[in-house]
Amino acid sequence: MSKTCTVSPRYSPLLVPWAKLDSDQRHCEFVRYAARRNGYAVTLRLSEPFQIYLAKHRYPMRVIGQRMNSALRSADLGALQVFLVLEAKRSRGMLHLHGVIVPNGIDRDRVQHAMRRAVGTVPGHAGSRQFYTRLVYAPDGWLKYIAKDVASTRRFLGMQTGRSLCWVSRSMTQAARAGYEARLRGAINVANLEAPSAHSAV
């Protein structure tokens, strides 16, 4: 994941099929989709034991994905749309997650409980700040923010370039793809309507 977003402008006839988008472009679409659906930017702190475990694991996002899927399914929240990026705070190396969620009417407290359980509940007063959300009002700015420390996080974890620091739920991928492809079809239809007819006078 890089700091830049290179998806073609919305409704542009230059939009390419979803299958041809690279991972950075898809990340852009997840965040922009969340903004269009009144989704939330989310920050999730990890418990200290879980941070220690992840820092030693070869595939930290695989662990996070498995635990997140398990916690969400147990809470009957398997349809929750989620995109998360792992980050190590530069000053102390403290691991945490940033991303977006689209609740689609699901109660926020249920989401909070399940996601905190997935990453280890932080006890005491600090636990009240473990899960933080706000509406996504500047999607490209939020995407740039959550991607700012990708390189330093890789170094902290000793991860090879190319190994993912992101996790996305299947429901998010399906919904964002459907929305993107609908826009693509609309752009193609508009382009076809605006194109000169083969029978037009020269």
C-alpha positions as CSV (number, residue, x, y, z in Angstrom):
1,M,0.0,0.0,0.0
2,S,1.4,3.4,-1.0
3,K,0.6,6.9,-0.1
4,T,-0.9,7.8,-3.4
5,C,-4.2,7.0,-5.0
6,T,-4.3,6.7,-8.8
7,V,-7.9,5.6,-9.5
8,S,-9.4,7.4,-12.4
9,P,-11.9,10.2,-11.6
10,R,-15.4,9.2,-10.7
11,Y,-17.7,8.4,-13.7
12,S,-14.7,8.8,-16.1
13,P,-14.9,6.6,-19.2
14,L,-11.3,5.8,-18.5
15,L,-12.2,3.6,-15.5
16,V,-10.8,0.1,-15.9
17,P,-12.4,-3.2,-15.0
18,W,-12.1,-4.1,-11.3
19,A,-9.9,-7.1,-12.1
20,K,-7.3,-4.7,-13.5
21,L,-7.1,-2.5,-10.5
22,D,-4.0,-2.9,-8.4
23,S,-4.1,-3.2,-4.6
24,D,-3.6,0.5,-3.9
25,Q,-6.5,1.4,-6.3
26,R,-8.8,-1.1,-4.6
27,H,-7.9,0.4,-1.2
28,C,-9.0,3.8,-2.6
29,E,-12.3,2.3,-3.7
30,F,-12.9,0.7,-0.2
31,V,-12.5,4.1,1.5
32,R,-14.4,6.0,-1.1
33,Y,-17.2,3.4,-0.9
34,A,-17.4,3.8,2.8
35,A,-17.7,7.6,2.4
36,R,-20.6,7.2,0.0
37,R,-22.4,4.8,2.3
38,N,-22.1,7.0,5.4
39,G,-19.4,4.7,6.8
40,Y,-16.9,5.5,9.6
41,A,-13.2,6.0,9.8
42,V,-12.1,3.7,12.6
43,T,-9.0,3.5,14.8
44,L,-8.6,0.3,16.9
45,R,-5.9,-0.1,19.6
46,L,-4.5,-3.6,20.2
47,S,-4.0,-5.2,23.6
48,E,-0.4,-5.3,24.7
49,P,-0.2,-9.2,24.6
50,F,-1.7,-9.2,21.1
51,Q,0.8,-6.6,19.9
52,I,3.7,-8.7,21.3
53,Y,2.3,-11.8,19.5
54,L,1.9,-10.0,16.2
55,A,5.3,-8.4,16.3
56,K,6.8,-11.9,16.3
57,H,4.5,-13.4,13.7
58,R,5.5,-13.8,10.1
59,Y,2.0,-13.1,8.8
60,P,0.4,-10.6,11.2
61,M,-2.5,-9.7,8.9
62,R,-3.4,-13.3,8.5
63,V,-3.8,-13.5,12.2
64,I,-5.8,-10.3,12.4
65,G,-8.1,-11.5,9.6
66,Q,-8.7,-14.9,11.2
67,R,-9.5,-13.3,14.6
68,M,-11.6,-10.6,13.1
69,N,-13.7,-13.0,11.1
70,S,-14.2,-15.3,14.1
71,A,-15.2,-12.4,16.4
72,L,-17.6,-10.9,13.9
73,R,-19.2,-14.2,13.0
74,S,-19.7,-15.0,16.7
75,A,-21.5,-11.7,17.2
76,D,-23.6,-12.4,14.1
77,L,-21.8,-9.5,12.3
78,G,-20.4,-11.4,9.4
79,A,-22.0,-8.9,6.9
80,L,-20.1,-6.0,8.4
81,Q,-18.0,-4.2,5.7
82,V,-14.5,-3.6,7.0
83,F,-11.1,-2.5,5.6
84,L,-8.2,-2.3,8.0
85,V,-4.5,-1.3,7.8
86,L,-1.9,-2.2,10.5
87,E,0.4,0.6,11.7
88,A,3.3,0.9,14.1
89,K,3.4,4.2,15.9
90,R,6.8,5.8,15.0
91,S,7.7,7.0,18.5
92,R,7.1,3.7,20.4
93,G,6.3,1.1,17.8
94,M,2.8,0.6,19.3
95,L,0.7,-1.5,16.9
96,H,-2.8,-0.4,16.1
97,L,-5.3,-0.5,13.2
98,H,-6.8,2.3,11.1
99,G,-9.5,1.8,8.4
100,V,-13.1,2.1,7.6
101,I,-16.3,0.3,8.5
102,V,-19.8,0.4,6.9
103,P,-22.3,-0.7,9.6
104,N,-25.4,-0.5,7.4
105,G,-27.6,0.0,10.5
106,I,-25.7,-2.3,12.8
107,D,-25.5,-0.9,16.3
108,R,-22.1,0.7,17.0
109,D,-21.7,-0.9,20.4
110,R,-22.1,-4.4,18.9
111,V,-19.4,-3.5,16.4
112,Q,-17.1,-2.1,19.1
113,H,-17.5,-5.1,21.3
114,A,-16.7,-7.6,18.5
115,M,-13.7,-5.7,17.2
116,R,-12.2,-5.1,20.6
117,R,-12.6,-8.8,21.3
118,A,-10.8,-9.7,18.1
119,V,-7.7,-7.7,19.0
120,G,-7.7,-8.2,22.8
121,T,-9.7,-6.0,25.1
122,V,-7.7,-3.2,26.6
123,P,-8.7,-2.9,30.3
124,G,-9.4,0.1,32.5
125,H,-9.6,3.7,31.4
126,A,-7.4,3.1,28.3
127,G,-10.1,0.7,27.2
128,S,-12.6,3.5,26.7
129,R,-10.3,4.9,24.0
130,Q,-9.5,1.5,22.3
131,F,-12.2,1.9,19.6
132,Y,-12.8,5.3,18.0
133,T,-14.9,6.2,15.0
134,R,-16.1,9.2,13.1
135,L,-17.8,9.7,9.7
136,V,-15.6,9.5,6.7
137,Y,-15.9,13.0,5.3
138,A,-12.5,13.3,3.4
139,P,-11.9,9.8,2.0
140,D,-8.7,10.5,0.0
141,G,-7.2,12.4,3.0
142,W,-8.1,9.5,5.4
143,L,-6.5,7.0,3.0
144,K,-3.3,9.1,2.8
145,Y,-3.2,9.2,6.6
146,I,-3.6,5.5,7.2
147,A,-0.9,4.8,4.5
148,K,1.6,7.2,5.8
149,D,3.7,4.8,7.9
150,V,3.6,1.7,5.7
151,A,7.3,1.6,5.2
152,S,8.3,2.2,8.8
153,T,5.7,-0.4,9.9
154,R,7.3,-3.0,7.6
155,R,10.7,-2.2,9.0
156,F,9.4,-2.5,12.6
157,L,7.9,-5.9,11.9
158,G,10.8,-7.0,9.7
159,M,8.3,-7.7,6.8
160,Q,9.4,-8.1,3.2
161,T,8.2,-5.5,0.7
162,G,5.0,-6.7,-0.9
163,R,3.6,-8.6,2.1
164,S,0.3,-7.1,3.0
165,L,-0.4,-4.8,6.0
166,C,-4.2,-4.7,5.1
167,W,-7.2,-6.8,5.7
168,V,-10.6,-6.5,4.0
169,S,-13.8,-8.4,4.8
170,R,-15.4,-10.3,1.9
171,S,-18.5,-8.3,2.3
172,M,-16.6,-5.0,1.8
173,T,-14.8,-6.4,-1.3
174,Q,-18.1,-7.5,-2.8
175,A,-20.0,-4.3,-2.1
176,A,-17.2,-2.0,-3.2
177,R,-16.7,-4.0,-6.4
178,A,-20.4,-3.9,-7.2
179,G,-20.5,-0.1,-6.7
180,Y,-17.4,0.4,-8.8
181,E,-18.7,-1.8,-11.7
182,A,-22.1,0.0,-11.6
183,R,-20.2,3.3,-12.1
184,L,-18.1,1.7,-14.8
185,R,-21.2,0.6,-16.7
186,G,-22.7,4.0,-16.4
187,A,-19.5,5.7,-17.6
188,I,-19.4,3.3,-20.6
189,N,-23.1,4.0,-21.4
190,V,-22.5,7.7,-21.2
191,A,-19.4,7.5,-23.4
192,N,-21.4,5.4,-26.0
193,L,-24.2,8.0,-26.1
194,E,-21.8,10.9,-26.5
195,A,-19.8,9.2,-29.2
196,P,-20.4,10.3,-32.8
197,S,-22.7,8.0,-34.8
198,A,-21.1,6.1,-37.6
199,H,-23.9,7.5,-39.8
200,S,-23.3,11.1,-38.8
201,A,-22.5,13.5,-41.6
202,V,-18.9,14.4,-42.0
